[in-house]
Every structure is written in structure tokens, then in C-alpha cells.
């Protein structure tokens, strides 16, 4: 499940806000270079200067974004979408015989044949408990006699039961949250937003810009007062109206999801996906499901991730992505709730089979009942030389000891060698090198990457805004991987992983351990102890392989005007 930054909690109670810390941080800081720009980004422009100095040419790299979907009409994305070369759009025929009709830019594994799409879904914990209750509950079990697969399943069932029937140490008590009041607040803000857009004659404005505006009517005065009152009291005046309103909407969805999870304590969760998709989710061979609606009207998260990777560079619109020659393949598996392992595994296989060399996965959950399917997909990707990049999660927990799926550790033993797990870093001017929400792990988190106040594409055709999370840190690493592979296309997935991890830059000081005030070396929070850097990555890659230089052709000796 996507864990949105809990932005709006600070609207409802006094307290600390990670966004309040970032008022001095400019949009796009994550792309900048410390020496030349003064911000601890990933040095993208410096990387391009290095590549241009070497007179290198690029090759196109396909990056699969397994997420909520993508706005296929966005001005900064529509021309870089991957297009299935063997599919004729809109003819209702599976032209390439891959089992997916009209999969022009990817596939929606959360779609129904009737065109409906899954938006909300249950949490995996409830699905695990009620799905395995008859098999394992109150049974005498000799764990020593179980196979690895059964032992994994049994332990997972016990964990789900303990959390549901006891006190969930990771859960949040939302029972007293008044959803009607929250919804009323959202509708009121939307009304005020419309009034202020018309008054200011612009679609986007910050709290500071609104504060300077002199109202001309009672309606404008009331609308301004509503926005400014909330923004000022929480030090969020640098946020835009869109970020503010969208943030409240996201928080309401988050609360609704937490309340659905709480219902699982007393009854089996509703089969949201089954009602729309209609497949047998326990049968991996039942693959004839989904639809080609990869936008599905729920695509904010995926659209933002796609822009971080490859939004068109140098077009003067919005922002620039990291990689300049990518094609984005959209695979929708992430609802407002927990993903299903079958969808994850099939999406990875689809990406591999259709030419993706890098797969970005900004989602996670604490239970994985069909992990063997995902493990097999990871192994399949490794056999085809495909790099997987996964977000570490946003619970400020140690994933060496707390589960965060999918992960590279196989149920049957061993681990995948083509996976990079990414924590979220912050600009040090905000108070720390690490994001306060980021998961960490000395063994299971490989690198950190900027993930606070990341500016990128949003749905709506020409919208942009800031989001925070390891969900943003993950595609930033995917973008660096794609950029490196564009110019050094002979790198294997393992070499690419080595390049990104080895070139990660170690802070010269201790950092804040997420969720605490404790200062520790970054090497205590990740395997490399470093923050990714595009310049250092391409520089290291250049030492490993021959360079892909542009040939300089000799001047023509043909005399103009004479036929040969």
C-alpha cells in the first residue's frame, strides 16, 4: 500500500511537520549539485556535462513504472510513453497474442472487462488472517516438520492474527477521526479554491502569494481567511493551493483505508478487487483479466513517479526528469489499499517480456501471502538482465527486522541480486540528511535518495507539484539507472546496481535516525551508507565499459551541383 506523507495531520492538531522544515528548499532541489547549486541533490546537470564532454550518444531505455497508473495526456509525459510496437490501438484485438487486448502503453491489472477499475481495496493483513484461518488457527503445529513454504505461511498467519486480535504496534488509532468533518473541510476548501483562482486569475498560487492579495468581496475575504488561517498556523505558506487541497484529499483517503483495516478485526474484508476484476486471484495461471485503462482516474502517484524518471528535458514546461531518452511503460497494480501478489508478479513479467530494462516499484506492504510468485518474477527479471528498484517504505521502521514486501529475500532461500531498495534522504538545510518518515535497514536498505518535497508531474495535463516519500526516492534512483544505461548500454543489471551503490556519496557527518532524535552514521541505516549521485554514477560507469561515442563522419568530397 502507498503510504502518503501525513501532511494534513498538522492541520488538525499542533505538532511537527516535515513540510514546515522545507520552506527554504526550492522546487527541483533533488536534481541539484552541492558544489554548484548549494543543495544536496543528485547532480544531474553535472552528469550531463560529463557525458557531453565525452561526446557520447544515448540509446533508448524502457523503464516500467509499476504503480497507480499514469496520466497519458500529460504535456511532459505523453511523448515518452512506451508504445507496444506489435499492437494496433483501439481495434479490440490482441494483435501480438500476449493475452492483453490493446495494451498500447502498458496494462491495468486492476481493471474489469466492463471498463470499471478498482480504486480502494482491503489490507493484506485481513486477507491473510481470514484466508488462512481454517488451515492454521488453533492447530497443533510442529514447526520443525514444515516445509519452508508452509513455515513462511504459518508464521505470516500468526503475525496477522496477533496484530488483528491484539494491539497493532504499527497501526494508528483513527476510530475517533470525524470523517464527516474532514470531508466538509475538503469541500469547503475546494469552494474557496475556486473563488481564489478566479480572483487571482491563476490556477496555482502559494500561501505567501495569497497573503499579499487584497480581497475585493466578502466571498474572497472568507476564502482567503480559510486558506491563510490553516497555512500560517502550520508554517505551510510556501505550499501551493493545489498541494494543500490535494493533501487533504489524500489524508482523507488514508484515514478511510485505516478504518477499513480496523474493520478486519471483526470480519473478513470485502473482496473489492474480485467484484471488478473477476479472476481467481489464487490461481496464477488465470491471467485473462484487466484492461488497458492505465490512467484510471487514480493516477496521481504514478504520474508523479514517471515525471521524476523521465519528464521531457529542456522543453520549458514544468520540470525536467532525470533521463533524457527513456520510454515509460505503465503497469497499474496499486490501489488505495494493499496490492495483490499475483498482480505484482504478472506486472514484473509483463515488463520483462516487453523490453523494460529497469522497473520502478514505489509501493509496499507488511504481508505477502503468495510471495513465491513474486520471488519467481524477481528471478525471471534477473535471468533477463533487468534491474528492480523498490521503495523502502514510510513508517520510520527498521526493515531488517520489520517486514516490507516485496523484498529480495526468497522464501525458498537465497536472494535476488538485481534489486536496489531505497530509503529517502532530505536536503540538510531542512534539518537532517534523512527524511523523518523513511524506513531504514543496515542490511536491507541499499541506498538513500532524495525523497522530501520532490517536484514533478501531476495529473491534469499540465499540472505539477511536490510530494514526499520513499515513493519519490525510488524513481529518482530509477532515473539515474536509466541515464547511466542510456550512455553505457552494455552494463548488466548487476553492474548497474554496483555502479549506483558504489558511487553513492557518504555524508561527512552523522544523520538523524528516522523516527527518533538519535544521531547515527548513515551506514547504520543502509548497506552502503550513501546517497545516490548521478554524476558519480556515470563517472564510475565510464571506467567499467567501453564508451558509446558518436562517430565523426568525414567531410563529403562530392561537388555540389554535379551528378555522380
N, C-alpha and C positions, 0 to 999 in steps of 0.2 A: 504494500500500500504506500502511496505517496504520502509523506509526512510534510505538510506545508509548515513553514515557519509560523509560529503562533502570534502573528502580528497584532491581531485585534484584542488579544487578552489584555494588553495595556490600555485599551480604550475603556475597559470595564473595571479595572482596578489599578491603583497606583502601583508602580513597580518598574523593574529594569526592562529596557527594550534594547535589543541588539541593533535595531534600526536607529535608535536615538544616538548611538555611538558613531554613526557613519555620516553625519551631516557634512563633514568636511571632505568626504570622499567623492570624487567626480564620477559621473557615468563613464563606463568603459575603463575604469582603473585596472581591471583584471588583465587588460591587454598591454599595459604599460611596462616600462623598464625603470628600475630603481635609480640607476645612474643618470639616465637622460630625462626622465619624466618626474622622478621623485616619488613614485608609487610602486609598491612591491607586487607588480603584475608578472606576467609570464613572458615579457619581452618579445612580442610578436613582430613589431616593426624591425627590431634588431635582427630577428631571424630572417626576415625577407631581405634585408640589406646584405646579410651574409650569403644567402642563396644567389642574389643578383650579382654579387661580386664574383661568384664562381661561374657565372654565365650558364646556369643550369636551366633546363626545361622541365616542365612538370608533366606527369601522366595522371589521368583522371582516377580518383579513388572513390569507390562506393562505400558509404557509411550507412548502416542500418540504425535507425532510431526506434528502439522498442519502447513504446511509451503510450500516451493517451491519444495519439493522433496528431496530425499536423494541418494547419491552415494552408491548403493547397493554392489559395488565391493570393497569398501574401506577396507584396511587391518585392520583398527581399529574399523570397524563397521559391516562388513558382518556377523560375527558370533553372533552378538547380535540383529539382526533384528528379530522382531516378525514374526512368521510363522503361518498362518491360519491352524489349525490342521485338518480342515474339507474340505480343498481344495486341489485337485490334480494339481500340477503345469503343465501348458502348454497343457492341454487336450481340451481347448476351451469349457469347460462345467462348468456351475455354480453348482459345486458339493454340496455346502452347502445350495443352494437355497436362498441366501441372496440378489440376484439381481445383483451381481457383479461377472463377469466371471474371473477366475484365479487371484483372489485377494489374492495372496500368502503372501505378506508383507504389504498390505495396498491397497490404491486406489488413482487414479489420477482423480479428479473431473474436471480437465481442459483438458481432453483428448477426442479425437474423436474415433469413432469406426473404422476409417480407419488408426489409428495409429498416426495421427498428434496430436500435442499438442499446446495449447495456450501459447505463450511466452509473448507478450505485450497485454495490454488491456487499455481501457479508464479509466478516473477517474469517481468516483461515482457522483461527483457534476454535471457534464454534463448529466449523465444518469438520475439523479433525475429531473433536470430542464426540459429537453425535454420530459421525460416520464410523468411528471405531469402537463405540461404546459396547455394542453387542459382542464384539470379538474379544475385548480385553478387560472390560470393567468387572471388578470383583472376582477375578480369576486367579487361581494359584499358578504362578508362572516361575519356572526355573530359568532365569535369565541366561545361565551358563549354557543351556541347551539350545538357545535360539540362534538362528542364522543372523548374519549381520543385518540383513534387510528387516527381519522380524524384530530384532533388538532395537533397531533405529525406530521402527514404527511404535513399538511398545513404550519406549522412553518418551517419544513425542506425545503419545496419548496421555501418559501420566503427567507430563508437563501441562498439557491443555486442561486436564481435569483439575490440577492443583490451582491453576490460575482462575478457572471459571468458578470453582467451588470454594476457593479461598480468597485471600486478598491479593489481587494482581499488583505486584510491586512496580510494574511498568505502566499500569493503567492510570487514567486521570478520572477523578470523580466529576462527572458532568451532570449528575442527577438533579442538581439544583439550578442548572442554567435554564433561564426562561427563554425558550426558543421563539415564542410569540413576540417577546420584546426585542429580541435580536433581529427578527425578520422585519418588525416595524421600523427599527432603526435603519436597516438597509434600504427599505422602500423610501423612507424619509430622505436619506442621503441621496438616493437616485433622483428624487424630485428636485432637491436643492442643486444637485449637479447639473441638471438640465437648465435650471434657471440661470446658474452662473456661467455656463457655457455660452448661452445667448447674450448675457450681459457683457461678458469679456470678449465675445466674438472669437472664441477659440475653443478647441476641443480639449486641450490639455493645459493645465496650469498648476503651479506649485502652491503650497500654503503661503509662502512668502509673497508670491505674486498676487495672490488673492488678498492678503493682508493690506497691500498697498492700494487696492481698488476702492474707490469712493462709490458707494451704492447710490442708486437713483430712485429706489422704490422700497416700500416696506417688504415686499417679497424678496428682493435682492438682499436687504439687510438681514432678514431672518435666515436666508440660505447661507450667507457669508458667516453669520454668527454660529450656525450649527457646525460648519466645517472648521472654522478657526478655533472654536472652543475645544473641540476634540484634538485637533492637531497640536495646538500650543501646549495643552496640558500634558502631552506625551512627547514633546520635543520631536515632532514629526513634520515640521514646517517645510522641509525640503522635499517631502514626498509629493507626488502629483495626485490630482483628484482621481485619476483612473486607478493608480496603485492603491489609494486609500479605499475606494469603493470596492474594487476587486478583492482587496484583502479581507474586508468584512464578509463578502460573499464566500470566500474560501474558508474563513473561520466557521461560518455557519454550517458549511458542508462538513467540516472536520467534526464539529460538535454532533451533528446528526449521525455521522459514522460512529462516533464513540457511544452514542446512545443505542445504536443498533447492536454494537458489540456487547453492551451491558444486557441487552435482552437475551443474549445467548446463555446467560447464567441459568435461565429458567425454561428455555425452549429452544428447539433446533432452529437455526437461522433460516430465513426464507431463501428459496432457490431462485434468486433474482436472474442469474445467468441462464439457467435451464429454461425458464419461461420464454426467453427471447431467442437464444442460440439453438437450443433443441437437440444438441448432440449428447452422446453418452460420455460424460467427462471422465469416467473411469476406464474407458476403452481408448487406448492411444491410437488404434487403427481406424477409429471413427473420425475421419479428418474432413469430411464433406460438410463443412459449416463455415459460417462467417459471411461477410460481404465486402465490397470494395470501397465502402464509405470510410476512408481513412481520416476524414475531418470530424465527422460525427457530432459536431457542435459542442464537444467537450475537450477541445484540443489545446487549451492554454499551455499546459505544462510541456507537452511535446513540441509545440511551436517554439516555445522559448528555448528548449534544448537544441532544436535544429538550427536556430539562428546563431547560437553560440558556436556551433561547429562550423557552419559554412555560409552564413548570410553574405550576399554578394558584396565583394570588397570594392571600394572605390567608386560606387555609383551615386554617392552623395545622399543616400537615403538612410535614415535611421542609425544604423551601426554596421560595423564590419564583423564577419565571422573570422575564425582563425585561418581556415584552409581556403585556398583560392581556386581549387579545381576538384571539387567534390560533387557527387550526386547523392542526395539524401533519399534513402528508402524508408518509407513509413510503415511501421507494423504496430497495430493497435492491440494491446493486451491489458492495459492498465485502466481499471475502473476507479470509481470513488469507493474503495474497499480493497480487499486483498486479491491479487492476481491468482489465476489458476495455473498450476504447474504444467498442465497439458498445453495451454496457450503459449507459455514461455518457451517450452521445448520446441513446439512447432514453429514459432516465430524465429527462433535461432536457426533451425534447419532451413526455413524458407530463405532467410538472409544469406546463409552459406551457399545454398543451391543456386541463388540468383546473383552471385558475384560480389557480395559485400565482403570487404577485407577487414573492416572494423565494425564492431557492434557496440552501441552505447545503450546502457541499461540503467536508467535513473528511477529505480523502484526497489522495494524490499519488503520483507515480511518476516515474522518470527517463527513461522511453521511452514513446512514443505512436505506434504504427505506423499507426493509422487516424485520425490527428489531424484529417484533413479532415472526418470525420463529426462530431467534437466541435466543430470550428470552425463547421460549418453549424448545429449545435444552438445554439451561443452566438449566432450571428447571428439565428437564429429567435427566441430569447428576447429579443434586443434589439428585434427588429421588433414584438414583442408587449408591450414595455414591462416586462420582467421583469429584476430585479436579481440577479446571481450573486455569491456571496461564497465565496471559496476560501481554504483554509489554506495558508500559505507553506511548511510542512514543518518537520521537526525535526532537521535534520542540521547545524545551525550553518554553513550554506554560503551563499555569495552567489549568489542565483538570477538575478542579471544575467548571470552567466557560466556557471552550472551549471543544467542543465535541471530543471524541476519542473512536471509536467503534471497536470491541464490548465492552460493559461495563455491569456491573451487575445491572444497574437501569432498571427496567421493564417499558415498555410503559404503561401497564395496571395498574401500581402502585406496590410498594414494590420493593424488590431487592433480588438477588441471594446471598446466604450465603456460597457458595462454590468457591469463586473467590478470587485470590490474584493478585492485579495489582502492577507491579514492575517498579520502576524508576532505573536509572543507577548511581552507585557510581564510584569513581575513587580512585586510590592509593593517599593518601595525599601528597606523595613526588612529585606528578605531579602538585601540586598547590592547590588542593581542594579535599574535600571528595565527591563532586558531579561532575558528567560529565556535561560539559558546554551545551550539547545538550539535556539533559534529560527533559522530561515533568515532572510535579510535581503536587501535589494537597493535601492539608491538609485533605480533606475528601475522595478523590477518588483514591489516590495512597497509597497503604498499606505499602510497604517497599521499601528500596533501596537495590541494589545488584550490585557487580562489573560488569561494562559494558564497560570499556575502555581498549583497547589493550588486548583482550581476545584471547588466543592461542588455536586453535582447528583444527579439521579435515577440509580439503577442497577437492573438487572433484579431481579425477585423480588417485585414487587407493592408493597412498601413500603420498599425499600432506597435508601440514599443514600451518597455518598462522594466523595472528592476524586480527580480525575485532572488530569494536566498535559499540555500540548501546544498547538501551534497549532491542533490539532483542537478545543480548548476555546475558544480566542480567536476562531475563525471564527463559531461560533453565537452568541457574545456580540454580535458585530457584527450578525449576522442579527436578533437580538432587538431591538437598538437601531433597526435599519432598520424592523422590523415595528412597533415602538412609534411611531416617527415617522410612518409611513404610516397607521397607525390613525387618528391625530388630524389628519393633513394628507393626506387620500386623493387629492387632485388632483396630488400630486407625481409627476413622471415618474421612471423608473428613473435617468436621468441626473441629475435634480435631487436624488434621494435619495443617489446616490453623491457628488454635490457637497456636500450637507449634512453627511454623515458625515465626509468627508475634510477639508472646510474647518473644521469645528468641532473636529477633533482637537487636543488640547492638547499643546503643546511643553514638555518638561521644562526646567527652568531651569538645567540642568547637563548635563555630558557623561554618556554612558551607556557600559556595557561592551559592546564588540563581541562577539557570541556566539562561543564557542569560543576566546577569547583573553582577555588581561588588559588589552587596549588600551582607552583611553577616547576616545570619539568623539562628535560631535553625533549625535542620533537622525536628523537629516536626511541623514547619510551612510549610514544603514541603511534608509531608506524615503523614498518620494517626498514625503510631507507632513511628515515629521519629527515626527509627533504620535501621541498615544494617544487612542483614541476616548472620547467622553463623551456620555452620553445627554442630560443636561441641556443641554449646549451645542448638541447636535444639534436638539432640539425647539425651543430658543430661536431658532436660526438659521432653522429651517423656518417658524416663525411670521412671519418677515419676508418670506418668498417668496410665500406664498399667502394667500388669504382664509381666515378661521378657521371651523371646523366647530362652531359654537356650538349648545348646547342651547336650544331655543326655550322661552320662559317663556309659558305659556298664561294668558289672562285668567281671573279667577275666575268660576265659574258663577253666573248670576243666577236659576237655577231654584230655586224654593222647595221644600224637601223635603216630601214627603207629598202634593203636588198633581200631578195628571196634566196634561200639556200637550196 
